Amino acid sequence: MAVKIAVANQKGGVGKTTTTCNIATALARAGLPVLVVDCDPQANLTSALGVDRIMDATLADAFRDRDMELPRYRVNDPTGVTVDVVPATPELASVEVELQTKLGRELRLREHLSKIDSDYDFIFFDTPPSLGVLTLNALVAAEWVIIPTEARFFSIQGLQMLNQSIEEVTILNPDLRVLGIVLSKFDRRLREEKTVAEYLRDRWGASVFDANIPTNSKILEAASSGVSIFAADPKNRGARRAVKAYEALAAEVRSRAA
């Protein structure tokens, strides 16, 4: 059975999508079968992996129809790495409203995945910046949560709120645990970020991943081009730094989830 990991934070702009995309790709580069599920109506993960150019069914269709198979699309990036994707569109926002009145609304994604999770070693869920029905579906379907956060004081509140939400979700999914907190967009040159990073490691200890993701324009440029950072120009110094950071993070994810 697959290791299922939700990448979540109720605060937006902390790097959930790039974290999901690049950890998944790093694991796929190691030869592991990987599926990513875009649970966010903004569909940034779908675009970051270039799926929006080829899809004819999405997660919204699967949420509406419990009997259909999850629509999966196989994406080959320019380096030859393969990742399967369940895509999203803005239509997911309407589906979230529709599900509010449905019984078992938090269980739909888990039900769909139960039919296919033996096909993969890892399944990742990219989630919207809220604790609505879509994020709840991901947390109920997952075993683990990765929490990306910026090393800024105003980001700590979002981290604490998510920890409280995870405790509440364990009523529906008692096996859910935090795999780790990852510092994203980290700029070690800034005093505030170094101070917050030290606080996070003091407060949450080993829950904070050793690997930090540096602030790096190449990560966003790659996502905007519909590829992971691993398909960026290998001659670029910033791209090489980002690749090493995500490789280190993926190795920690694999070790902790074993």
N, C-alpha and C positions, 0 to 999 in steps of 0.2 A: 504493500500500500504506500501511497505517496505521503511525504511529509508536507503538510499544508500550513502555509505561513501567510498571515495577513500583515500587510504593511500599512500602519494606521497612525494617525494623529489628528485630533479634532481641530488643530490649527492648520491653516492652509499655508502653502509656500515654503514648506520645510524640507522638500525633496523626496516626497513619497514616491512619485512616479519614476524619477531617475534612479532612486534606490531599487525599486522593483525591477525596472528594465535591466539595470546593469548587474545586479546580483544574479538574476535569472540567466542572463547571457553568459556570465562568468561560469556558472555551473554547467550550462549547456556546452561551453567550450571544453569542459572537463569530461565530456562524453555522456552526461546524464540527461535522460529525457525530462524535459521541463515544460510545464503549462503555466501561462499567466492569464489571469482573469481580470479584465478591466471593469471594476464596479463603480466607476465615477462617470456621471453624465458629461463631464467636461471632455472625456475620451482622450485625454492627453497620452496615456500609455498606448492606446490604439494607434494614434498618430506617430508616436515615438518609434514604434516598431514597423510602421509603414503598412499596417493592415487596412487602413481606411480606403486604400486604393483597390482592394480586391473583395471586400465582404458583400454578401447578400443576405445574411442573417446575423443577429447580434444577441447579446445577453438579454436585452429587453424582450425579445421573442421567447426566450427560454423561461423568463420569469412569468410571462403570461400563459405559457403552455407547459404544464408540468410533465406532459408525456413526450415532448420533443427532446431530442438529444441536444446537448450543448453544442452550439456552432463553434467549431474549432478550425483555425486556419494556420497552416504551417508557413512560417516565415524563415527564409534563408537570407542572412545578411551578407554583405559583400565579402566577408571573410569565410563564408561557407558554414557558419554556425546556424543550427536549426532550433527554433523555439516555436511551440504551439501557442496560439492566442485565442481567447474568447473575447471578441471586441465589444466596445460600447459605442453608443451615440448619445446625443442630447435627449433622445427619446426616453432614456432611462429615468429622467426626472419625472416624466408623466407616469411611468410605471410605478415609481415609488409612491406617488399619490394613490394610484389604483390599489396598491397592495395594502394600504392602511386598513381597509375593511375586510381583508381576507384572513381566514383562519390559517394558522401555521405559516404566516408570512415570513417569519424569520428563518424558516427551515428550508425554503425552496432551493437555495443554492446547494446546501448540503445534500438534499435529495438527488439533485442532478449529478453531483460529483460522485456519489456512491456507485454510479454505473460505470465510471471511467477512471477512477483514481488509481486503479491497478496498472494503467498504461504509463504512469509517470513515477519518477523518483521524487520530484518536487513540484508543488503547485503553489503559486503565489497569487495573492489578491491585492490589487491596488484599490484603495478606498477613497471616497470623498471626504472633505474636511468637516464632517458632522457625524453625529451618532444617530442617523436615520435608519430606515429599513435596509438600505443597501449596505451600509457599514455593518449593521447587525447580522445580515446574512453572511458576510465575510467572516466575522468573528465567531459565529456559530459553526461555520464550516471548517474553521481553522483549528489547528492544535497549538500554534505558536503565534505570537505577535512580535514584529519588529517595529520599533518606534523611532523614526527619524526625527531629529530635533536640531534646531540651530542653537549655537552656544550664545544665546542672548537671554537676558533676564526675563523678558516678556514671554519667552517660549517655555519657561519652566511651568507656568500656570497650566498651559495646554497639556504638558506631560503629566502633571498631577491629576488633571481632569480625566485623562484617558485611563490612568491606572484605576481610578474610581469606577469608570465605566466598565472596564474589564472585569472588575470584581462583581458587578451586577450581571454581566453576561454569563458568568459561570453558573447562574441558575439554569440557563439553557444548555450550556456547554461546560461542564465541570472540569474538563481536561484542558481548558485554555490556559496557557502560560505565556509570560513574556520571555521571548528568546533573547532580546537585547535591545539596548538603546544605542542608536548610532548618531554621532555628531556629523551633520551634513553641512556643506557650505562653510566649512571651518577655516577661519583665517587666524593662524597662530600669531600673526603680527599685531593683532588688536588686543589691548589689555583686557577689555571686557570679555572677549571670547575666551581668553586663557583663564580668567577668573571663574567664569561660568563652567567651563570644562572641568576645572578642579573641584568646584562645588558638586557637579553632577557625579563625579567619580567618588567623592566623599559620601554623598547622599545615597547613591544607588550601587556603589561598589562594583562588583563583578558583573552586574547587569549591563554596564556600559561596555560596548565593544572596544577592543584595543585599537582597531582600525578606525581612523577618521577619514571622512571624505572632504578634501580641500575645496575651497571656493575656486571655481575653474570655469571659465567661459566655454571651454571646449566640450564640457558635459552638456550644456544647453544647446550648443551648436549642433552636436551630434543628434540630440533628440529632435531638434527642429528639422533635421534632414531625414528623419525616419529611420535612424540607425542607433545602435548602442555606442558607447564610448570606444568599444573595441574595434569599431570600423573607422575610427578617426585616423587622421594622418599620423602614422607611427613615428615620423620624424619630428613631430611637434613635441617640445619638452613638456608643456602643460598636459597634453593628451597622454603622454607616457606616465606622468605622475598620477593622473586619474585612473589609468588602467591598473597600475600597481596597487592603488588604494582599494579599488573594487575587487581585485583578486584576493587581497588580504582579507577583506570583509567577507567575501564568499567562502573562503577557507574557514573562517570562524563560524559562519552560519552552518556550514556542513558539519563541523566538529561538534557544535553545541546541540544540533538537532539529531545527531546520531543515536 
